[in-house]
Amino acid sequence: MDASKCQAVLVASETGSFSAAAEQLNYTQSGITRMISSLEEELEFSLFIRSKKGVHLTENGKLMLPYFREIVESSQVAQEMSDDIKGVVRGSITIACYFSVSSMWMPHLLKVFSESYPHIQIKLLEGGNKEIAKWLAEKSVDICLCAEPQDSGEYSWKELYRDPLVAWLPKDHPKAKQETYRIKDLETEEFIHTLPGQDTDQDRLIKQEGLKLKTRFTTKDGFTTYQLVKAGLGVSFNQAMIAQDWKGDVVQLPLTPPRFVSLGLALPKQKPTSPAVQRFLKCMEAEISDLINF
């Protein structure tokens, strides 16, 4: 089965369009259409439902998607290994990142890595626990820098850093001068919830502690939550690392009892590790001590 045809299916399924897939892969639209039609003939069933609004996978297409991904990945690893043997450093890496890791660790890691390997392309996907768990299960990413997944999926895990959770309070809050903030006191406050229902660190702690919160606002990102707290519209909590460089009149107090988020490296199992991925992991190992001792 031709890897380029399988890749055309993958990109078309992601973009929902043959023309968008053609643009991304540097083909004509008719070329992509012929490739996918040829693959459908080979398989003897349709992979896509076509409409004026675009394309989407048939049920059979969804079943085949993981196998197409394996074919493409194996082909890419073989090409990278061939280049590596010939002394040519090329390749591509897809890295899934937790939001705090993406903002605090990745700029330095990508700068150092790109200086050594300018021809290795990096695709960075940012997400929360729920999204990253999905990408891990699909094996659609090479590396995950994230909070520890809670399921028992097919991945390896190595903790790199334990980030404390801290309460965010407006500067004029009655408890702002305390040394710590009791977790149960969150039940007495107007609460600002970031990305509810997405298995975030907030969701996990709320569930673990059985908290009954009075949610006043919900937001889609931590920075917006931070700004609402700054404006005196409620309180919240998050990782200490995420707001390290944010300036504003927000007081951060360690929670009591202390609670932490385990941040680390997750790798999909049964997925070939390419020379490009191996090089990135070595770079990360060399740089990580400086990153976690901020």
N, C-alpha and C positions, 0 to 999 in steps of 0.2 A: 504494500500500500504506500503510495507516494506521500512523503512528508509534506511537500509543498501544498498538496491538495488538502491534507488534514489541517494544515495551518490556515488555509483559506476558510475552512469551516469554523475553526476556533475564532478567528477575527470577525467573520460575518455574524457569528452568534453573539459576540460581545457588542458589536456596533449596531446590530439589527438592520444592516444594509449591505448589499453587495457593492454598491458604489463606494461606501465608506471603507470597506475592506480593501477594495482595489486601490484606493488612494493611500491607505496605510501600508500596503504591501508592495506598492509601486507596479501595479498591473493596470490594464484597462478593465473596465467593468465587464466587457464581453469575455475577457480572459478569465476573470474570476468565475463568471457564470459557467463557462465551459469546463473549468476545473472541477467545480462542485457537481455539475451535471454528470461529468465523467465518473466521479467517485460514486454518485448515486447509481449509475448504471452498473458499476463494478459490484456494489453491495446489493443491488436489486430491490432497493426501497428508497423512498424519499427522505431527505434529511431536513428539508426546510419547507415551511408553508409560505408561499409568496403572496404578497398583497400590495396594493398601492401605497400602504403606509410603511412597507419594509418587509423584512423576513423574520421569522422566528422558528426555532427548532421544532420538529415533529417529536412525538414521544420516542420513536426509534432513534432520532437524532440525539436526544438527551441521553439515551442509554449508551450511545457510541462515544459521546464527548470525552469521557475519561481515557478511552483507548486512543483516540486521536491525539489527546494531549501527551500521552506516553510516547507515541510515535514521534511527535515533533520534538519532545525533550530529548529522546534518545538520539535523534538525528543531530540536534544541536550539540549535545555532549560529544558525539563522535567527531563532529567538525572541529570543535574546540580542542579535543585531544590531538587531532591531526595537526592543527595549527601549533599546538604546544610542542609537539615532537619536532616540528620544523623551526621552532624558535619564534613563531609569530604569536604575539600576545593579543588575542581578540576574544570576544565573547559577550554574553549578556547575562544579567542577574536580575531577578525580580525579588525585591525585598519588601516584606510587609512590616509596618512599623506602628507601634502604639503611639498615640498623639504626643505624649510627653517625651518619649524616646526620639521621635521624629524631630522635634524642635530642639532638644538639648544635646543629643549625641550625634545625629546624622550629619549636620553641617560639617563638623570636624572630620568625621570618618570619611565622608564623601570627598572632602578636599584632599586629605592625605592619600586616599586610594586613587583618586583621579590623577594626581600628580605622578604616581608610579605607573598607572595603567590607563592612559588616556583613551585607548581604543576598546576598553570594556564598557559596554553600555549598562547603565543602572536604571531600572524602572522601580520607582518608589510608590508603594501603596500605603496610604494612611488609613487607619481604622481603629475601632474599638474591639473589645474582647469578642463580641459576637461575630463581627466580620472576619477577624483574624482566624477564629476557630473554623469558619466556613472555608477560608482559603487553604488552611492546613489540611482539612479533610479532603478537599478537591485536589490537593497537591499542585495548585496553580501558582504557588510561590516557591522560591528556593530557600529563603531565609526569613524567619520571623523574629523581630526584636519586640518583645511584648510582655504583658503580664502573664503569669503562669496560667495556661489553659486549665479549665476545671473538668473537662471530660477526659476520658481514657482513650483518646484517639491515637492514630498511628503516627507518633512523632517522638523525637527525643527532646529532652529539656535540660538546660543548664542555667541555674540562677547566677546572675551577675551582680545584682544590687537589690537591697531591701529599702524601699522608699517609704518613709513614714507618712501616714495620712494626717492632715492638719485641718483644723476648723478655720473657716474664713469668716471674719467678723468686721463690721464697719468700725472705724477708729473710735467712734463715740459710743460703742456698745457697752452696756453695763459690765460685761465680763471681759472686756478687751484688755484689762491690766492683769488678768489672772495669768498664772504660769502654764496652766493646762485647761482643757475644756472637756467636761464630762460628755461622753457620747449620748447618754440618756437626755441631756439638756436640749438636744436637737428637737425633741418632741414638744418643747415649749416655745419654739421659735417659728417665725415665718420662714419657710425653707425654699431655697432655689435649687431645683433639681436639673442636673445636666444629663441629657440623652437618656431619659427614663426608658426602661424596658429593653436596654441594649447590653445587659450583662456588664455594665461599667463597674468600676471600683465602688462608686456610690451604691449602685444596685446590690452589689454583693454584701457590703457592710449593713445596709438597711435590712436585707433579708436575714443575715447572720444574727443581728441584734434584735430582730423582731420590732423594729422602730415603726411607730405610727406617727408619721410626719404631717404637718400642716403645709402642704406645698402651695406656695403663692405663685411662683413662676416656673416654667420649664424652658430650657435653652438647648441649643444644638452643639455648643462648644464651651469649653472651660473659660475662655477669655470673656465671653459674654456674661457668664455667671459671675466672674470676678468683678466685672464692671457694675453689675447690678448690686452686688454686695457693697462695693465702693460707694454707690449712690444711696446706701442705707435702706434698700428694699427687702432685705432679709439676710439670712446667713446660709452658708453652705460648707462643704469640705471637699478636699481633693488631695492628690499627691503633693508633697512639698516641692518636688522637682519642677512641676509644671509651671509654677509661678515665680521661679527663681529670678528671672530677668524682668518681670512685670513691675511697673512702678505705679503706686497708688496708695490711697489711704485705706488699706485693707490689713487688718491684724491677723496673723497666722499663729494659731496655738496648737501644740501637739494634743492629740486626743488622749483621753484617759478612760478606760485602760488603753495603752498604746496599741495601735493597729498599723500594719505595714502592707505594702504591695510588693510582691516578688516580681522583679523585672529580670528578664533573661533572654536566652536564645532558644528558639524552638526550630527544629529541622524536620521536615516531612520524612518519614521512614520509607524505605523501598523506592526511593527516588534517586537516580544517579547524581552524584556530586561532580559537577564539571570543574575543570581547572580554574575557571573564572571564580566560581564559588569558593573553591579552596583558597585562592589568593585573597579573597575578601575576608574569609574567616581568619586567616593568618594576620592580616592587617588589623582587624578588630581586636584580636588577642594582644597585639603589641600596643594598641592605643587605649584599651578599655580602662586600665588603671588610672590614667589621667582623667578620663571622662567621669568616672564615678567618685573621684576625690575632689569634686568642685567645692 
